[in-house]
Amino acid sequence: MTILLAVAGILIMVIAIAVSIALHEIGHLVPAKLFNVRVTQYMIGFGKTLWSTRKGETEYGVKAIPLGGYVSMIGMLPPNKPGEKVSKSRRRYFQTMAQQAREDAAAELTAQDEGRTFISLPVWKRIIIMLGGPFMNLIIALVITAILVTSFGVATPTTKVSDVFECMTETTDAAALQADCGADDEPSPAWEAGLRPGDTVTHFNNQEVSDWDELSGAIRKRANAQTNITYVRDGETLSSTITPVLTERPQLDRFNQSVTDASGDVETTSVGFIGMSSQIENVEQPVTAAFGVLGDQISGTFSVITVLPAKLWDTAKVLLTDGERDPTGPVSVVGVGRIAGEAAAQQDIPLADRGAMLLSLIAGLNVALMVFNLIPLLPLDGGHVLGGLWEWIRRGWAKLRGKPDPGPFDIAQMFPLTIVVFGLLLSMAVLLIIADLIKPVTLF
């Protein structure tokens, strides 16, 4: 049964990846057709064509390597200038390749394509076409996130007590919960005040607290100050006094992750501490909460992208050592499928929660697709957007100076960089796939 559930989870994720890629390309296709650009191909995957059909002037199909997709539009490159030839001083591989690419693009043009090429569109229309794919992934992620926050809720720390430290030891982390208290150890403020697992704190310092952020914030400010506390146990309201102790605690960022300094050490701050942990519960949120949740996820993904080289280097080192993969590090489509299979196979977790985990993975996948494609490097969508913006700036600057219009920016000039980036992307994919097969990320 467990194997069947794991296979089902993997199949669901494979389908979700295929659908996400297909919708991403539709995000390019629809505005291209709205702007009357002739689209010759809409393909899911790369390499050999497995299946295709033609509708009107566009061929729709599926290719053998399911690592992306593309929409082929007429006139992506400007033509070679009349009489232009590669001089001896420029007769190099990349320049020849760029000229050949422009010639191949021009060869696809017909008499009916006048005014229907991609390059003939205003820059703002071209940018809309190129941003259509990432925008589609954003919409998918937003819809799924809205379903999750309104139906399944968001994992939220509450004012309900999960665990209580019986005494103050040298550590104030989870390990202290299992530590044996010595005769000389002072009881923790929470234990001394009578708090026990299952209690729900309702007031602190005579102020009502409705969530963990309010309660923990108030505790941190009341170090060494005797404070009234009210809590509910089995329907009965109890009151006591409590004195938070001044303790060094990890400094947290907006994602509740520990902040580290340049040397990698966790930064701490002196705050009040009472020795209890919060019960994490799924709390249903209004649909508007989806924007905040998604915003945090996008911000977190951008943060990962900024340290991607270091993360990839760490992954490579793990393959050659006995280390373990960073659960917050990058994974390949193989890793995503594996995590989905593991999530689906957790029979001790309710079916609804497993479904929520799979939906969350799909939303995260679309966020990653959106953010990754916005990187301003060819062949990614962001590279085409950057080329369009540069053309707009160049033309505007020429107009301000009264100079002739320099014409469309020749993106073929970026082919050397495109080949380098493509090679790096391929290397990254191979590295992560090998890592996900040999030393997968373990979340369960």
N, C-alpha and C positions, 0 to 999 in steps of 0.2 A: 504493500500500500504506500509506504514511504517513497519507494522508487517511482511509482506512478505519479504521486503528487509532485515530486521533484521534476519529472519529465514534463508534467503539465505546466509547472511554473516556467520552465525553460521555453516551452513552446509559446506560452503567452507572451514572454518577453521578446522572442524572435519575431512574432507577429507585430508586437508593439513597435519594435525597431523599424520593421519594414514599413508599417503604416506611417510612422513619424517621418521617415525619409521621403515617402511618397507625398505626404502632405507638405513637407518642406519644399519639394520641387513644384508642387501645385502653387505654392506661394510665389514662385517665380513665373510660372506658366500663365496664371490668370491675368496679372497686370501686363505681361508682355502681349497677350492677345488683345487686351483692352486698348493698348496703345498701338494696335495694328502692326506689331512686329511679326514677321513670318517665322514661325517656330517649326523647325524641321524634325526635331526629336524630343521626346520626353521619355527618359530612361531611368529605371531603378537598377543600380549596380553598374559595374564596369566590366570590360572584357567582351567575351563572346556573347552574342544575343541568343537567349534561350527561347524567347517568345516575343512576338511583336504583332501589332495590327496597325493599319493606317486608317485614320479618320480625317477626311479633308486633306490638308497639306501637312499634317503632323503624324509622325510614326510614334506610337506608344509601345513600350516594351519593357522586358526584364532581362538583365544580363547576368553573367555567371558569378561575378564577384560582388557579393552584397555588402560593400563597404561605403556606400554612398549613392549618388545619383546625379543626373544633370539634365538641363534643358538647353538644347542647342538652338540658338537664334541666328538668323541671317545677319551678316554685317557686324560681328562683334569687334572687328578690327578695321581701322581706316585703310584704304588702299595705298599701295606704294606710290610715291610721287612720280609723275610722268618722267620717264627716262632715267629713273633712279637705278643705279647699279652698285653692287658692292665693290668698292675700290680695293686695290691690292692691300692697302694699309688696313682695311677693315674686313678683309676676307678671313673671317674667323667663323668658327662653328656657330656660335650663338647669333651673330648678326645674320648669317646665312639662314639660320632657322627662322628668325623673326621675319625676314623678307619672304621666305617660302610660306610661312603661315599667313601673311597678308595676301599673297597670291592665291593660296587655297581658299581663303575666305572670299576673295573677289570672284573666284571661279564659280562659287555657288549662286551668285547673283543672276537674276533674270531681268528681262525688261519690265516685268510686272512688279519688281521689288523697289521701284523708285519711291523713296520716302518711307519704305517699310523696314529699313535696316535698324539695328540696335544703335549703331553709332550715330545715326542721323537724328535720334531723339534728343530733346533738351536734356541737360545733365540731371535735372530734378526727376524726370521720368525714368532715366536709367537707374538712378539711386533707388527709386521706389521699387523697380523690378528686382534689384539685387537685395534689397532689404525685405522683400516679400517672403523669402524662405525663412530667415530668422524670426520674422514677425509671426509666421504661422506656428513655429515651435513655441513662441511665447503664448499664443492663444491657447494651444493645446495644454501647456503647463498650467495656465491660469484656470482653465475650465476644470482640470483634474484637481487642482488645489482647492478650488471652490467647493467641489464635491466632498473632498476630504474634510475640510474645516467645518462644513455645515452638517455633514452626516456622521463622520467618525470622530470629529473633534481633533484638537491639537494636544499633544502630550505637554501637560502644563504642571509645574510645581504648585501645590496647593498649601493651604495652611493646616492640612491634616498631617499629624506626626507619623513618619514612617519608622524611624529608629531614634533611640535616645542613648547617648553616651552615659554609662553609669558613673564614670569618674573622669577627671582630667588627667590624661597621660601626656607623654612627650609629643605624641602626634595627635592631630585633631582631624584625621581623615578616616576613611572607611575602615582601615585596619584597627583603629581604636575601638570599634564596636565589638571586635572579637578579643580585645586585650583583657587580661585578668586584672582586676583592681587590687592593688596592694593595701595594706593596712594604713599606710601613710598617704594614700592618694585622696585628694579632695574630690567629693562628688561634683559632677557637672552641675551648672546652674539649672538646667532643664530637669535633671533627675531630682535635685534637691527641691525644686518647686512643685514636684509631683507629676510632671508630664510623663506620659507613657505612650507607646505606639498605639495608634487608633484615635487619640485625642485630636480635636479640632480647635485650634486657637482662633478666638473670635475678636479679642481686644488685646492691645498691647499699649502700655502707658496711657490707659483710659481712652485710647483711640481705636475705633473699629478697623479691623484689617480684613480685607476680602480676598487677597491673593498673596502669594509668596513674596513677590517683589516688595509689597508694602511692609510685610512682616520682617523680612530679612533686612530691608533698609533701615527700619526702626531699631532692630537689634544692634546693627553695626554702629549706630549713633549713640547707643546708651551704655557704652563700656563703663564699668565700675559704678553705675548709677542704679540704685534700687528702683525697680519698676513694677507696677501692677500688671498682672497678666490674667486673662480670663479664657477658659477653654471649656469645651463640651465633651463629656464622656458618657456614652450610652444614653443620650438625651438629657443628662443632668449637667447644669451649668456650674462650674467650679471656678474659684478665684484663688490667686496666690500672689506672692511677690517673688521677683527674680532679679538677680544682679548679673548682667552679662560681664564676662571677664575680657580684658584687653588681650587679644591674641593676634599673632601674625597669620593672615589668611591670604591665599593666592588672589592676585588682582585679576578680575575677569573682564573680558571684552563684551561687546554687545551681543555676542553669540554664546555667552556664558562659558567661554573657553579661557583657560589660563593664559595670561600674557607672559611672554618670555622676553628677556633682554637680548642684546647682540650676541652674547656667549651661549644662549640657549637655556639659561637658568630662569626658573619661574619667578616673576616679580611678586612681591608680597606687600601688604599694607596692614597697618595696625587698626583693628576694628573690634567691636563687641562680638562675643561668641557665647552661645548658651549650651551647645552640645546636642543638637537635634538635627534630623534631616527631614526633608519634605516628602510627602507622598505624591508621586507622579500619577496624574489621572488624565484621561482623554476628556477634554472639555469642549463641547460644541461651541462654535463661534459664529457670528454673523458673516454673511457672504463677503462683506467688505474686508474682513480679516485676511482673506485670501491675498490681497495686494501686499500686505505687510509680510506675510509668510513667504510669498514668492519673491518679494524684494530682498529678504534676508538670504534666500537661497541663491538668487542671482549674484548678490554681493559676495557670498561665500565662494561661488564658482569662479568669479573674477579673481578672488584672492588666490585660489588654487592655481589659476592660469599664470599669475605673476611669479609664482615659485615653481612652475612646472619643470624647468630644467633641473632644479635641485631635487624635486620629487622623483624625476626619472632616474637621476643619478643614484638616489637612495634605493630605488627599485632594482637597479642593476647590481648594486652592492649586495642586496639581500639574496640575489640569485647565486652569488659566489660565496656566501657565508651562511651561518646558521641563524641569521636574524629573521625577524617576522615582518611581514608587510604592514605598512601603515594603513589602518582602516580608513583614514581620511584622504589617502593618496589616490592617484588616477588608476582606473581600470579600463580594460578593453571591452568590446562587446561580449567577448567570452566570459570575462569576469562579471559583467552585468547579468548575463544569463545564468551563471553559476549562483550568484547571490539570489536571484529570483527563484531558482530551483530549491535552494536551501530554505528560503522563506516559506515557500509553499509546502515543504515537507515537515514543518514544525507542528506536529499534531497536538502538542501541548498548548499551542496558542489557538484561540478561537478563530474559526473560519473567517469571520468578518475582519478581524485584525490582520490576518494574513492577506486578505483582499486589499486592505488599506495599505499594507506594506508594498504590495505589487503596484498599486496605483501610484504610491509615492515614488517608487523607482522609475516608473514611466514618466512622471512629471519631472523628476531630476534628470532623466535622460534628455528630455526636450530642452530643459534649461541649459544643459551642457552643449547640446547641438547649437542652440542659439548663440551662446557666448563664444563658443569655439569658432563659429562661422563669422563672427564679428571681428576677429583678429585681422588687422589691416595688412594682410599679406596675401598675395596670390599663391595658389588658386582659390583661396577662400573668398566668400562673398565680401568680406571687409576689404580685401585687396582691390576689388572692382569699385567699391564705394570710394576708397582712397584715390584711385585713379580719376574718378569722376569729379571729386572735390578739387583735386589738383588742377584739372582742366578748367573748372569754374574759376578758380583763383587766377590761373594764368591768363585766361581770356579777359577777366575783369581788370587785371593789372594792365594788360595791353590796351584796353579801351580807355582807361584813365590816362594813359600816357599818349593817347592818340596814335598808337601803333596798329598795324594790320592785325586782324584776327589770326592767331597762330593755328587755329583749327583744332580738331579733336586730339586729345592726348593719345599717343600711340602706345597702348598698353603692351604691345609686343616687345617693346624695349625692356620690359621687366621679365622676359622669359628666363634669363639666367637666374634671377632670384627665384622665379617660380619653380625651376627645376631643383634648386637647392632646398626650398621649402617642401616641395613634394617628397624629396628624398628623406628629409628629416621626419615628415609625417609618417612615411612608410616605415622608417626605422623605429619610430615611437610605437606604431601599431604592432610591429613584430616583437619588440621588447615586452610590451604589456601583455600580448597574447601568450608569449612563452612564460612570463611570470604568473599569469592567471592559470596556466596549465600545471606548472611545477609547484609554485608557492602561492596559492590563491589567498585572497583576503578572506579572513574568517570573521563573521559577524555573529554567529550563533554557536 
